C-alpha cells in the first residue's frame, strides 16, 4: 500500500494512505476567503504530494516514487467531500 505526504509552502502538513485522504490535509490551510485558486497561485505555495511505495519506505527515508503537483481544483474537490 502506498503512502502520500502533503506539502504546502515547502512544509509537510499531513499525509494519507491514498491520494483522496492526503488531499483532505489541505483543510488545515484553508484560505479565509475560500479561494483555492488564489491560495495556490500565491508565490511559494507550490502544493504537491509525494508518493512513497509504503509507509515503511517513507520511515526508512526512501526516495519518493513521484511528486504529484496539486491543483486548486483537486483541493476544492477534496474539500467538497468533507463532512
Secondary structure, DSSP 8 states (H G I E B T S, - for coil): --EEEEEETTEEEEEESSHHHHHGGGGGG--TT--HHHHHHSTT---EEEEES-HHHHHTT---SEEEE--HHHHHHHHHT--
